[in-house]
Amino acid sequence: GWRLPTLHELLSLVDIRAYDPAIDRVAFPNTSWRLFWSSSRNAYDAGKAWVVSFYGGMAGANGILNPNQVRCVR
């Protein structure tokens, strides 16, 4: 079945040579610059999980009640 990627898996999609979005545009066309959820929870705050912004390829913790994008993996 489908699942959310871990933070490590999601960061592996970041292309540091690209910007807005920081991802391979051929492999992942029409990727939004918005935040994408990972399945990795924040160890210091149970109300947050890790997200990746494909605008610049940065990761950060975000409140789990916030609406963000998802990219599922198998």
Residue pairs with C-beta under 8 A, 6 or more apart in sequence:
1 74
2 72
2 73
2 74
3 39
3 72
3 73
3 74
4 37
4 38
4 39
4 70
4 72
4 73
5 38
5 39
5 71
5 72
5 73
6 38
6 39
6 40
7 38
7 39
7 40
7 50
7 52
7 59
8 40
9 38
9 73
10 36
10 38
10 52
10 59
10 71
11 52
11 57
11 59
13 23
13 24
13 28
13 52
13 54
13 71
14 22
14 23
14 52
14 54
14 57
15 22
15 23
15 24
15 57
16 22
16 57
18 24
18 25
18 57
19 55
19 56
20 33
20 55
20 56
21 28
21 31
21 32
21 33
21 54
21 55
22 54
22 55
22 56
22 57
23 31
23 54
23 57
25 31
31 54
32 54
32 69
33 53
33 54
33 55
34 53
34 54
34 55
34 68
34 69
35 51
35 52
35 53
35 62
35 66
35 68
35 69
36 51
36 52
36 53
36 54
36 68
36 69
36 70
36 71
37 49
37 51
37 62
37 68
37 69
37 70
38 49
38 50
38 51
38 52
39 49
40 49
40 50
41 48
41 49
41 50
42 48
42 49
42 50
42 61
45 61
47 63
47 64
47 65
48 61
48 62
48 63
48 64
49 61
49 62
49 64
50 59
50 60
50 61
50 62
51 59
51 60
51 61
51 62
51 68
52 58
52 59
53 59
53 60
62 68
